[in-house]
Amino acid sequence: MNRPVLITEAAPSADEQLARRRRKYVVMMACRIPCLVLAGLTAHVWWLALAFLAISIPLPWAAVLIANDVPARRREKVHRLPQAALTRRKPPARR
């Protein structure tokens, strides 16, 4: 089976990285809304409401930190051409 060969070690494009970071930010901030709603709904149990508030307070800070962080390059096991295939071969000597 022929697998595609990776010929570059380039990082994902800036647009792809921005989209991925934006998605992470939206998901983390979307988790904050239910925490605040649950804190309001469980106000009669003060310790539970306080726990939901405690969870929701650092979420914006963490979301901004994660969204502004450029991801580290991954070490992936990829299919590459053998080094011998990349070097120029000498043509056979003419007789």
Gaussian input, Z-matrix of N, CA and C with variables (Angstrom, degrees):
# hf/3-21g

backbone

0 1
 N
 C     1     B1
 C     2     B2     1     A1
 N     3     B3     2     A2     1     D1
 C     4     B4     3     A3     2     D2
 C     5     B5     4     A4     3     D3
 N     6     B6     5     A5     4     D4
 C     7     B7     6     A6     5     D5
 C     8     B8     7     A7     6     D6
 N     9     B9     8     A8     7     D7
 C    10    B10     9     A9     8     D8
 C    11    B11    10    A10     9     D9
 N    12    B12    11    A11    10    D10
 C    13    B13    12    A12    11    D11
 C    14    B14    13    A13    12    D12
 N    15    B15    14    A14    13    D13
 C    16    B16    15    A15    14    D14
 C    17    B17    16    A16    15    D15
 N    18    B18    17    A17    16    D16
 C    19    B19    18    A18    17    D17
 C    20    B20    19    A19    18    D18
 N    21    B21    20    A20    19    D19
 C    22    B22    21    A21    20    D20
 C    23    B23    22    A22    21    D21
 N    24    B24    23    A23    22    D22
 C    25    B25    24    A24    23    D23
 C    26    B26    25    A25    24    D24
 N    27    B27    26    A26    25    D25
 C    28    B28    27    A27    26    D26
 C    29    B29    28    A28    27    D27
 N    30    B30    29    A29    28    D28
 C    31    B31    30    A30    29    D29
 C    32    B32    31    A31    30    D30
 N    33    B33    32    A32    31    D31
 C    34    B34    33    A33    32    D32
 C    35    B35    34    A34    33    D33
 N    36    B36    35    A35    34    D34
 C    37    B37    36    A36    35    D35
 C    38    B38    37    A37    36    D36
 N    39    B39    38    A38    37    D37
 C    40    B40    39    A39    38    D38
 C    41    B41    40    A40    39    D39
 N    42    B42    41    A41    40    D40
 C    43    B43    42    A42    41    D41
 C    44    B44    43    A43    42    D42
 N    45    B45    44    A44    43    D43
 C    46    B46    45    A45    44    D44
 C    47    B47    46    A46    45    D45
 N    48    B48    47    A47    46    D46
 C    49    B49    48    A48    47    D47
 C    50    B50    49    A49    48    D48
 N    51    B51    50    A50    49    D49
 C    52    B52    51    A51    50    D50
 C    53    B53    52    A52    51    D51
 N    54    B54    53    A53    52    D52
 C    55    B55    54    A54    53    D53
 C    56    B56    55    A55    54    D54
 N    57    B57    56    A56    55    D55
 C    58    B58    57    A57    56    D56
 C    59    B59    58    A58    57    D57
 N    60    B60    59    A59    58    D58
 C    61    B61    60    A60    59    D59
 C    62    B62    61    A61    60    D60
 N    63    B63    62    A62    61    D61
 C    64    B64    63    A63    62    D62
 C    65    B65    64    A64    63    D63
 N    66    B66    65    A65    64    D64
 C    67    B67    66    A66    65    D65
 C    68    B68    67    A67    66    D66
 N    69    B69    68    A68    67    D67
 C    70    B70    69    A69    68    D68
 C    71    B71    70    A70    69    D69
 N    72    B72    71    A71    70    D70
 C    73    B73    72    A72    71    D71
 C    74    B74    73    A73    72    D72
 N    75    B75    74    A74    73    D73
 C    76    B76    75    A75    74    D74
 C    77    B77    76    A76    75    D75
 N    78    B78    77    A77    76    D76
 C    79    B79    78    A78    77    D77
 C    80    B80    79    A79    78    D78
 N    81    B81    80    A80    79    D79
 C    82    B82    81    A81    80    D80
 C    83    B83    82    A82    81    D81
 N    84    B84    83    A83    82    D82
 C    85    B85    84    A84    83    D83
 C    86    B86    85    A85    84    D84
 N    87    B87    86    A86    85    D85
 C    88    B88    87    A87    86    D86
 C    89    B89    88    A88    87    D87
 N    90    B90    89    A89    88    D88
 C    91    B91    90    A90    89    D89
 C    92    B92    91    A91    90    D90
 N    93    B93    92    A92    91    D91
 C    94    B94    93    A93    92    D92
 C    95    B95    94    A94    93    D93
 N    96    B96    95    A95    94    D94
 C    97    B97    96    A96    95    D95
 C    98    B98    97    A97    96    D96
 N    99    B99    98    A98    97    D97
 C   100   B100    99    A99    98    D98
 C   101   B101   100   A100    99    D99
 N   102   B102   101   A101   100   D100
 C   103   B103   102   A102   101   D101
 C   104   B104   103   A103   102   D102
 N   105   B105   104   A104   103   D103
 C   106   B106   105   A105   104   D104
 C   107   B107   106   A106   105   D105
 N   108   B108   107   A107   106   D106
 C   109   B109   108   A108   107   D107
 C   110   B110   109   A109   108   D108
 N   111   B111   110   A110   109   D109
 C   112   B112   111   A111   110   D110
 C   113   B113   112   A112   111   D111
 N   114   B114   113   A113   112   D112
 C   115   B115   114   A114   113   D113
 C   116   B116   115   A115   114   D114
 N   117   B117   116   A116   115   D115
 C   118   B118   117   A117   116   D116
 C   119   B119   118   A118   117   D117
 N   120   B120   119   A119   118   D118
 C   121   B121   120   A120   119   D119
 C   122   B122   121   A121   120   D120
 N   123   B123   122   A122   121   D121
 C   124   B124   123   A123   122   D122
 C   125   B125   124   A124   123   D123
 N   126   B126   125   A125   124   D124
 C   127   B127   126   A126   125   D125
 C   128   B128   127   A127   126   D126
 N   129   B129   128   A128   127   D127
 C   130   B130   129   A129   128   D128
 C   131   B131   130   A130   129   D129
 N   132   B132   131   A131   130   D130
 C   133   B133   132   A132   131   D131
 C   134   B134   133   A133   132   D132
 N   135   B135   134   A134   133   D133
 C   136   B136   135   A135   134   D134
 C   137   B137   136   A136   135   D135
 N   138   B138   137   A137   136   D136
 C   139   B139   138   A138   137   D137
 C   140   B140   139   A139   138   D138
 N   141   B141   140   A140   139   D139
 C   142   B142   141   A141   140   D140
 C   143   B143   142   A142   141   D141
 N   144   B144   143   A143   142   D142
 C   145   B145   144   A144   143   D143
 C   146   B146   145   A145   144   D144
 N   147   B147   146   A146   145   D145
 C   148   B148   147   A147   146   D146
 C   149   B149   148   A148   147   D147
 N   150   B150   149   A149   148   D148
 C   151   B151   150   A150   149   D149
 C   152   B152   151   A151   150   D150
 N   153   B153   152   A152   151   D151
 C   154   B154   153   A153   152   D152
 C   155   B155   154   A154   153   D153
 N   156   B156   155   A155   154   D154
 C   157   B157   156   A156   155   D155
 C   158   B158   157   A157   156   D156
 N   159   B159   158   A158   157   D157
 C   160   B160   159   A159   158   D158
 C   161   B161   160   A160   159   D159
 N   162   B162   161   A161   160   D160
 C   163   B163   162   A162   161   D161
 C   164   B164   163   A163   162   D162
 N   165   B165   164   A164   163   D163
 C   166   B166   165   A165   164   D164
 C   167   B167   166   A166   165   D165
 N   168   B168   167   A167   166   D166
 C   169   B169   168   A168   167   D167
 C   170   B170   169   A169   168   D168
 N   171   B171   170   A170   169   D169
 C   172   B172   171   A171   170   D170
 C   173   B173   172   A172   171   D171
 N   174   B174   173   A173   172   D172
 C   175   B175   174   A174   173   D173
 C   176   B176   175   A175   174   D174
 N   177   B177   176   A176   175   D175
 C   178   B178   177   A177   176   D176
 C   179   B179   178   A178   177   D177
 N   180   B180   179   A179   178   D178
 C   181   B181   180   A180   179   D179
 C   182   B182   181   A181   180   D180
 N   183   B183   182   A182   181   D181
 C   184   B184   183   A183   182   D182
 C   185   B185   184   A184   183   D183
 N   186   B186   185   A185   184   D184
 C   187   B187   186   A186   185   D185
 C   188   B188   187   A187   186   D186
 N   189   B189   188   A188   187   D187
 C   190   B190   189   A189   188   D188
 C   191   B191   190   A190   189   D189
 N   192   B192   191   A191   190   D190
 C   193   B193   192   A192   191   D191
 C   194   B194   193   A193   192   D192
 N   195   B195   194   A194   193   D193
 C   196   B196   195   A195   194   D194
 C   197   B197   196   A196   195   D195
 N   198   B198   197   A197   196   D196
 C   199   B199   198   A198   197   D197
 C   200   B200   199   A199   198   D198
 N   201   B201   200   A200   199   D199
 C   202   B202   201   A201   200   D200
 C   203   B203   202   A202   201   D201
 N   204   B204   203   A203   202   D202
 C   205   B205   204   A204   203   D203
 C   206   B206   205   A205   204   D204
 N   207   B207   206   A206   205   D205
 C   208   B208   207   A207   206   D206
 C   209   B209   208   A208   207   D207
 N   210   B210   209   A209   208   D208
 C   211   B211   210   A210   209   D209
 C   212   B212   211   A211   210   D210
 N   213   B213   212   A212   211   D211
 C   214   B214   213   A213   212   D212
 C   215   B215   214   A214   213   D213
 N   216   B216   215   A215   214   D214
 C   217   B217   216   A216   215   D215
 C   218   B218   217   A217   216   D216
 N   219   B219   218   A218   217   D217
 C   220   B220   219   A219   218   D218
 C   221   B221   220   A220   219   D219
 N   222   B222   221   A221   220   D220
 C   223   B223   222   A222   221   D221
 C   224   B224   223   A223   222   D222
 N   225   B225   224   A224   223   D223
 C   226   B226   225   A225   224   D224
 C   227   B227   226   A226   225   D225
 N   228   B228   227   A227   226   D226
 C   229   B229   228   A228   227   D227
 C   230   B230   229   A229   228   D228
 N   231   B231   230   A230   229   D229
 C   232   B232   231   A231   230   D230
 C   233   B233   232   A232   231   D231
 N   234   B234   233   A233   232   D232
 C   235   B235   234   A234   233   D233
 C   236   B236   235   A235   234   D234
 N   237   B237   236   A236   235   D235
 C   238   B238   237   A237   236   D236
 C   239   B239   238   A238   237   D237
 N   240   B240   239   A239   238   D238
 C   241   B241   240   A240   239   D239
 C   242   B242   241   A241   240   D240
 N   243   B243   242   A242   241   D241
 C   244   B244   243   A243   242   D242
 C   245   B245   244   A244   243   D243
 N   246   B246   245   A245   244   D244
 C   247   B247   246   A246   245   D245
 C   248   B248   247   A247   246   D246
 N   249   B249   248   A248   247   D247
 C   250   B250   249   A249   248   D248
 C   251   B251   250   A250   249   D249
 N   252   B252   251   A251   250   D250
 C   253   B253   252   A252   251   D251
 C   254   B254   253   A253   252   D252
 N   255   B255   254   A254   253   D253
 C   256   B256   255   A255   254   D254
 C   257   B257   256   A256   255   D255
 N   258   B258   257   A257   256   D256
 C   259   B259   258   A258   257   D257
 C   260   B260   259   A259   258   D258
 N   261   B261   260   A260   259   D259
 C   262   B262   261   A261   260   D260
 C   263   B263   262   A262   261   D261
 N   264   B264   263   A263   262   D262
 C   265   B265   264   A264   263   D263
 C   266   B266   265   A265   264   D264
 N   267   B267   266   A266   265   D265
 C   268   B268   267   A267   266   D266
 C   269   B269   268   A268   267   D267
 N   270   B270   269   A269   268   D268
 C   271   B271   270   A270   269   D269
 C   272   B272   271   A271   270   D270
 N   273   B273   272   A272   271   D271
 C   274   B274   273   A273   272   D272
 C   275   B275   274   A274   273   D273
 N   276   B276   275   A275   274   D274
 C   277   B277   276   A276   275   D275
 C   278   B278   277   A277   276   D276
 N   279   B279   278   A278   277   D277
 C   280   B280   279   A279   278   D278
 C   281   B281   280   A280   279   D279
 N   282   B282   281   A281   280   D280
 C   283   B283   282   A282   281   D281
 C   284   B284   283   A283   282   D282

   B1=1.4400
   B2=1.5275
   B3=1.3036
   B4=1.4545
   B5=1.5125
   B6=1.3151
   B7=1.4552
   B8=1.5225
   B9=1.3178
   B10=1.4661
   B11=1.5238
   B12=1.3054
   B13=1.4531
   B14=1.5178
   B15=1.3269
   B16=1.4524
   B17=1.5206
   B18=1.3243
   B19=1.4629
   B20=1.5199
   B21=1.3139
   B22=1.4579
   B23=1.5217
   B24=1.3023
   B25=1.4541
   B26=1.5219
   B27=1.3137
   B28=1.4643
   B29=1.5242
   B30=1.3137
   B31=1.4609
   B32=1.5324
   B33=1.3273
   B34=1.4643
   B35=1.5312
   B36=1.3005
   B37=1.4623
   B38=1.5235
   B39=1.3186
   B40=1.4645
   B41=1.5235
   B42=1.3246
   B43=1.4706
   B44=1.5231
   B45=1.3302
   B46=1.4688
   B47=1.5199
   B48=1.3313
   B49=1.4620
   B50=1.5269
   B51=1.3460
   B52=1.4607
   B53=1.5236
   B54=1.3250
   B55=1.4656
   B56=1.5257
   B57=1.3204
   B58=1.4618
   B59=1.5290
   B60=1.3382
   B61=1.4590
   B62=1.5221
   B63=1.3310
   B64=1.4646
   B65=1.5286
   B66=1.3360
   B67=1.4662
   B68=1.5229
   B69=1.3341
   B70=1.4609
   B71=1.5266
   B72=1.3331
   B73=1.4540
   B74=1.5288
   B75=1.3229
   B76=1.4649
   B77=1.5224
   B78=1.3156
   B79=1.4645
   B80=1.5254
   B81=1.3271
   B82=1.4653
   B83=1.5269
   B84=1.3186
   B85=1.4615
   B86=1.5309
   B87=1.3187
   B88=1.4667
   B89=1.5313
   B90=1.3174
   B91=1.4682
   B92=1.5255
   B93=1.3095
   B94=1.4591
   B95=1.5294
   B96=1.3093
   B97=1.4755
   B98=1.5260
   B99=1.3330
   B100=1.4716
   B101=1.5291
   B102=1.3431
   B103=1.4718
   B104=1.5230
   B105=1.3180
   B106=1.4630
   B107=1.5238
   B108=1.3294
   B109=1.4653
   B110=1.5255
   B111=1.3213
   B112=1.4646
   B113=1.5306
   B114=1.3179
   B115=1.4683
   B116=1.5221
   B117=1.3304
   B118=1.4629
   B119=1.5164
   B120=1.3287
   B121=1.4616
   B122=1.5291
   B123=1.3135
   B124=1.4676
   B125=1.5302
   B126=1.3241
   B127=1.4678
   B128=1.5298
   B129=1.3228
   B130=1.4612
   B131=1.5357
   B132=1.3266
   B133=1.4740
   B134=1.5299
   B135=1.3339
   B136=1.4537
   B137=1.5221
   B138=1.3175
   B139=1.4616
   B140=1.5241
   B141=1.3386
   B142=1.4634
   B143=1.5271
   B144=1.3194
   B145=1.4621
   B146=1.5265
   B147=1.3093
   B148=1.4572
   B149=1.5307
   B150=1.3128
   B151=1.4704
   B152=1.5316
   B153=1.3391
   B154=1.4700
   B155=1.5257
   B156=1.3309
   B157=1.4636
   B158=1.5218
   B159=1.3080
   B160=1.4639
   B161=1.5310
   B162=1.3153
   B163=1.4734
   B164=1.5157
   B165=1.3347
   B166=1.4619
   B167=1.5209
   B168=1.3196
   B169=1.4732
   B170=1.5286
   B171=1.3290
   B172=1.4720
   B173=1.5380
   B174=1.3092
   B175=1.4695
   B176=1.5332
   B177=1.3343
   B178=1.4746
   B179=1.5306
   B180=1.3139
   B181=1.4581
   B182=1.5320
   B183=1.3182
   B184=1.4663
   B185=1.5248
   B186=1.3284
   B187=1.4665
   B188=1.5197
   B189=1.3268
   B190=1.4651
   B191=1.5183
   B192=1.3293
   B193=1.4634
   B194=1.5245
   B195=1.3110
   B196=1.4650
   B197=1.5238
   B198=1.3392
   B199=1.4669
   B200=1.5225
   B201=1.3162
   B202=1.4632
   B203=1.5170
   B204=1.3019
   B205=1.4468
   B206=1.5176
   B207=1.3130
   B208=1.4650
   B209=1.5216
   B210=1.3292
   B211=1.4661
   B212=1.5255
   B213=1.3075
   B214=1.4631
   B215=1.5220
   B216=1.2925
   B217=1.4692
   B218=1.5111
   B219=1.2904
   B220=1.4634
   B221=1.5118
   B222=1.2897
   B223=1.4543
   B224=1.5114
   B225=1.2978
   B226=1.4533
   B227=1.5159
   B228=1.2958
   B229=1.4572
   B230=1.5236
   B231=1.3093
   B232=1.4605
   B233=1.5178
   B234=1.2804
   B235=1.4563
   B236=1.5209
   B237=1.3107
   B238=1.4623
   B239=1.5287
   B240=1.3090
   B241=1.4520
   B242=1.5179
   B243=1.3183
   B244=1.4648
   B245=1.5256
   B246=1.3157
   B247=1.4709
   B248=1.5217
   B249=1.3207
   B250=1.4633
   B251=1.5258
   B252=1.3073
   B253=1.4586
   B254=1.5190
   B255=1.3151
   B256=1.4578
   B257=1.5180
   B258=1.3363
   B259=1.4608
   B260=1.5197
   B261=1.3111
   B262=1.4657
   B263=1.5173
   B264=1.2658
   B265=1.4636
   B266=1.5231
   B267=1.3379
   B268=1.4668
   B269=1.5366
   B270=1.3144
   B271=1.4537
   B272=1.5285
   B273=1.3303
   B274=1.4672
   B275=1.5324
   B276=1.3239
   B277=1.4655
   B278=1.5153
   B279=1.3225
   B280=1.4757
   B281=1.5086
   B282=1.3096
   B283=1.4607
   B284=1.4708
   A1=108.44
   A2=116.69
   A3=121.38
   A4=110.37
   A5=114.80
   A6=119.39
   A7=108.16
   A8=117.38
   A9=118.01
   A10=110.02
   A11=115.18
   A12=121.42
   A13=108.37
   A14=116.11
   A15=120.75
   A16=108.27
   A17=116.94
   A18=120.11
   A19=112.17
   A20=117.81
   A21=120.48
   A22=111.02
   A23=115.35
   A24=120.84
   A25=109.76
   A26=116.45
   A27=121.03
   A28=110.78
   A29=114.88
   A30=121.72
   A31=108.92
   A32=117.59
   A33=119.26
   A34=110.18
   A35=116.78
   A36=120.58
   A37=110.38
   A38=115.19
   A39=120.85
   A40=110.87
   A41=117.07
   A42=120.22
   A43=111.48
   A44=116.89
   A45=120.56
   A46=111.00
   A47=116.69
   A48=120.15
   A49=111.15
   A50=116.36
   A51=120.08
   A52=111.13
   A53=116.86
   A54=120.51
   A55=110.91
   A56=117.35
   A57=121.45
   A58=110.80
   A59=116.36
   A60=119.58
   A61=111.24
   A62=117.20
   A63=120.98
   A64=110.50
   A65=116.20
   A66=120.43
   A67=111.58
   A68=117.05
   A69=120.70
   A70=110.76
   A71=116.91
   A72=121.22
   A73=110.76
   A74=116.52
   A75=120.33
   A76=110.78
   A77=117.61
   A78=120.36
   A79=110.68
   A80=116.40
   A81=118.65
   A82=111.52
   A83=117.03
   A84=118.93
   A85=110.49
   A86=117.50
   A87=120.21
   A88=110.65
   A89=117.29
   A90=120.37
   A91=111.19
   A92=116.98
   A93=119.99
   A94=111.24
   A95=117.74
   A96=121.21
   A97=111.18
   A98=120.05
   A99=118.70
   A100=112.84
   A101=116.62
   A102=118.61
   A103=110.72
   A104=117.28
   A105=120.14
   A106=111.50
   A107=116.82
   A108=120.42
   A109=109.89
   A110=116.70
   A111=119.77
   A112=111.73
   A113=116.79
   A114=119.31
   A115=109.83
   A116=117.07
   A117=120.25
   A118=112.29
   A119=116.55
   A120=120.22
   A121=112.17
   A122=116.69
   A123=119.85
   A124=111.77
   A125=116.97
   A126=121.04
   A127=111.57
   A128=117.46
   A129=120.03
   A130=112.10
   A131=117.65
   A132=122.24
   A133=105.11
   A134=116.30
   A135=121.30
   A136=113.78
   A137=118.17
   A138=119.86
   A139=111.87
   A140=116.49
   A141=120.10
   A142=110.37
   A143=116.13
   A144=119.93
   A145=110.36
   A146=116.24
   A147=120.52
   A148=110.94
   A149=117.04
   A150=120.53
   A151=110.78
   A152=117.10
   A153=119.92
   A154=111.13
   A155=117.04
   A156=119.98
   A157=110.95
   A158=116.56
   A159=120.30
   A160=111.37
   A161=116.32
   A162=119.94
   A163=110.49
   A164=117.50
   A165=120.67
   A166=113.89
   A167=118.30
   A168=120.01
   A169=112.71
   A170=121.83
   A171=119.09
   A172=113.97
   A173=118.83
   A174=119.73
   A175=113.46
   A176=121.52
   A177=118.59
   A178=112.54
   A179=116.68
   A180=120.62
   A181=110.37
   A182=115.84
   A183=119.95
   A184=111.00
   A185=116.68
   A186=120.24
   A187=110.77
   A188=117.49
   A189=120.29
   A190=110.56
   A191=117.38
   A192=119.92
   A193=111.62
   A194=116.46
   A195=120.10
   A196=111.08
   A197=117.12
   A198=120.06
   A199=111.88
   A200=118.21
   A201=120.79
   A202=113.13
   A203=118.00
   A204=121.76
   A205=110.15
   A206=115.73
   A207=119.72
   A208=106.97
   A209=117.54
   A210=119.47
   A211=112.33
   A212=115.39
   A213=121.00
   A214=109.49
   A215=114.63
   A216=118.54
   A217=109.48
   A218=116.11
   A219=121.40
   A220=110.58
   A221=113.22
   A222=119.66
   A223=106.41
   A224=115.38
   A225=119.66
   A226=109.12
   A227=113.88
   A228=117.93
   A229=106.17
   A230=115.23
   A231=120.33
   A232=110.09
   A233=114.12
   A234=121.17
   A235=108.38
   A236=117.10
   A237=122.09
   A238=109.17
   A239=114.47
   A240=118.90
   A241=108.82
   A242=118.22
   A243=119.78
   A244=110.00
   A245=116.59
   A246=121.26
   A247=110.60
   A248=117.48
   A249=120.48
   A250=111.30
   A251=117.82
   A252=120.77
   A253=111.46
   A254=117.19
   A255=120.20
   A256=112.62
   A257=117.92
   A258=120.78
   A259=109.19
   A260=114.55
   A261=118.32
   A262=109.83
   A263=114.03
   A264=119.03
   A265=109.02
   A266=114.61
   A267=118.68
   A268=108.42
   A269=115.47
   A270=117.19
   A271=109.32
   A272=117.14
   A273=119.79
   A274=110.40
   A275=116.78
   A276=121.80
   A277=109.91
   A278=116.00
   A279=120.50
   A280=109.46
   A281=114.15
   A282=119.19
   A283=111.15
   D1=127.54
   D2=178.43
   D3=-82.71
   D4=121.46
   D5=175.93
   D6=-102.08
   D7=150.22
   D8=177.01
   D9=-65.93
   D10=148.02
   D11=-178.00
   D12=-102.72
   D13=130.92
   D14=177.19
   D15=-79.79
   D16=124.73
   D17=-177.30
   D18=-112.92
   D19=2.82
   D20=-179.86
   D21=-140.14
   D22=156.29
   D23=174.38
   D24=-112.61
   D25=22.58
   D26=-177.76
   D27=-66.09
   D28=144.97
   D29=177.05
   D30=-73.78
   D31=162.33
   D32=175.28
   D33=-57.36
   D34=153.33
   D35=-177.47
   D36=-62.46
   D37=161.40
   D38=179.93
   D39=-62.04
   D40=-36.20
   D41=178.61
   D42=-65.29
   D43=-41.28
   D44=178.12
   D45=-65.14
   D46=-42.28
   D47=178.96
   D48=-64.23
   D49=-42.06
   D50=179.53
   D51=-63.92
   D52=-42.25
   D53=179.31
   D54=-63.22
   D55=-41.21
   D56=179.52
   D57=-65.70
   D58=-43.17
   D59=179.71
   D60=-68.45
   D61=-37.24
   D62=178.46
   D63=-64.00
   D64=-41.02
   D65=178.00
   D66=-61.69
   D67=-43.87
   D68=178.49
   D69=-60.82
   D70=-42.05
   D71=-179.83
   D72=-63.03
   D73=-46.29
   D74=-178.94
   D75=-63.00
   D76=-41.43
   D77=-179.80
   D78=-64.17
   D79=-44.02
   D80=-179.43
   D81=-66.24
   D82=-39.67
   D83=179.46
   D84=-72.30
   D85=-29.89
   D86=176.67
   D87=-69.02
   D88=-26.70
   D89=176.42
   D90=-72.11
   D91=-22.31
   D92=-178.43
   D93=-72.77
   D94=-35.92
   D95=-177.18
   D96=-60.64
   D97=-50.67
   D98=177.70
   D99=-61.06
   D100=-33.83
   D101=178.24
   D102=-63.18
   D103=-43.02
   D104=179.54
   D105=-67.86
   D106=-40.02
   D107=178.20
   D108=-64.60
   D109=-44.73
   D110=178.95
   D111=-64.80
   D112=-32.93
   D113=176.73
   D114=-64.99
   D115=-39.22
   D116=177.45
   D117=-69.08
   D118=-38.72
   D119=-178.35
   D120=-73.06
   D121=-26.15
   D122=-178.89
   D123=-105.00
   D124=26.52
   D125=-178.15
   D126=-61.81
   D127=-27.08
   D128=179.56
   D129=-70.54
   D130=-21.27
   D131=173.67
   D132=-107.87
   D133=92.58
   D134=-168.65
   D135=-58.40
   D136=-38.04
   D137=-176.83
   D138=-70.98
   D139=-31.84
   D140=178.07
   D141=-73.33
   D142=-42.17
   D143=176.81
   D144=-62.49
   D145=-40.82
   D146=178.67
   D147=-64.70
   D148=-37.10
   D149=177.77
   D150=-64.26
   D151=-43.93
   D152=177.87
   D153=-63.94
   D154=-38.89
   D155=176.94
   D156=-66.18
   D157=-40.93
   D158=179.75
   D159=-62.98
   D160=-33.91
   D161=177.01
   D162=-71.36
   D163=-39.13
   D164=-174.00
   D165=-78.43
   D166=-20.87
   D167=-176.32
   D168=-68.03
   D169=-48.44
   D170=-177.86
   D171=-80.91
   D172=-5.19
   D173=-177.26
   D174=-60.59
   D175=-44.91
   D176=178.85
   D177=-61.66
   D178=-40.49
   D179=179.11
   D180=-62.37
   D181=-47.34
   D182=-179.65
   D183=-65.43
   D184=-38.06
   D185=-179.55
   D186=-64.20
   D187=-41.04
   D188=178.83
   D189=-66.91
   D190=-43.36
   D191=178.73
   D192=-60.60
   D193=-45.04
   D194=-178.99
   D195=-69.05
   D196=-38.92
   D197=-178.99
   D198=-68.28
   D199=-30.01
   D200=-178.50
   D201=-89.74
   D202=-6.68
   D203=-179.24
   D204=-85.11
   D205=127.27
   D206=176.19
   D207=-79.95
   D208=129.15
   D209=-176.66
   D210=-64.86
   D211=147.06
   D212=176.57
   D213=-70.25
   D214=152.02
   D215=177.93
   D216=-67.99
   D217=136.54
   D218=-178.98
   D219=-84.59
   D220=147.28
   D221=170.58
   D222=-98.94
   D223=106.69
   D224=-178.45
   D225=-112.39
   D226=148.00
   D227=173.47
   D228=-86.48
   D229=109.84
   D230=-176.81
   D231=-121.60
   D232=160.41
   D233=178.73
   D234=-84.64
   D235=114.34
   D236=179.22
   D237=-118.82
   D238=156.12
   D239=174.16
   D240=-69.16
   D241=144.52
   D242=175.89
   D243=-62.77
   D244=150.84
   D245=-177.62
   D246=-58.50
   D247=-36.23
   D248=-179.47
   D249=-61.71
   D250=-31.86
   D251=-179.81
   D252=-74.47
   D253=-18.37
   D254=-177.99
   D255=-89.31
   D256=-20.69
   D257=-179.32
   D258=-84.06
   D259=149.27
   D260=178.89
   D261=-73.11
   D262=135.17
   D263=177.56
   D264=-94.66
   D265=142.25
   D266=177.89
   D267=-75.14
   D268=138.21
   D269=176.48
   D270=-67.54
   D271=152.73
   D272=179.90
   D273=-62.61
   D274=145.68
   D275=-178.84
   D276=-67.42
   D277=138.88
   D278=177.93
   D279=-84.99
   D280=142.88
   D281=179.06
   D282=-106.71

